[in-house]
Amino acid sequence: MSASEGREHWELLPGAGLGPLRFGMSPVEVADAFRASEPQKWVGGPYEQEDFADGVKVFYDAGKLACIALDAATGPQVLLAGFALAGRGPEQAHQLLLDYAAEHGSCLLYTPDGSLALTDLGVLLRSQDVGGVRMSRPVFVKEDWLESEYYRDRLPLEGVPATDESPWPS
């Protein structure tokens, strides 16, 4: 299966959001965008995190959507200059960002874990282990999160044990 085969495709809206999601949405608005009454799982930690079906994780800052992470193998696909961001070899994906930045004058940033970001687009490429193979995993954030050392040093914002208890009103 190719990196895009069988996946939903979402449009990148730099600075505004991705697919049906817009930065600044409340948890209720995010659930409505997914046509879900609630996420599959809520995860505690430094930011409120909700995991939805089909490889989508969202993160909130002060109750507003601030970050969208897509699973390398199962999340929706997003194209940048015709190149699929999810499910590629990390080296190939990093080279795409380097080439894109050179061609478009975008600002590049390496995060403390060695991930590469295009700050003006709010695109951060992490890698994810999928069956023993490293694959590119795109993360989309509000621009000020990549500009702020505080937020940038706390990405990818995952790895906290899940809980069944949701902080959102029913």
ABEGO torsion letter per residue (X at the ends): XBAABGBBBBBBBBGAEBEABBBGBBAAAAAAAAGBABBABBBBEABBBBBBBGGBBBBBBGGBBABBBBBAAABBBBBBGGBBABGBBAAAAAAAAAAAAAAAGBBBBBBAAGBBBBAAAGBBBBBBBBGGBBBBBBBBBBAAAAABAAAAAAOAGBGBBBBABBABBX
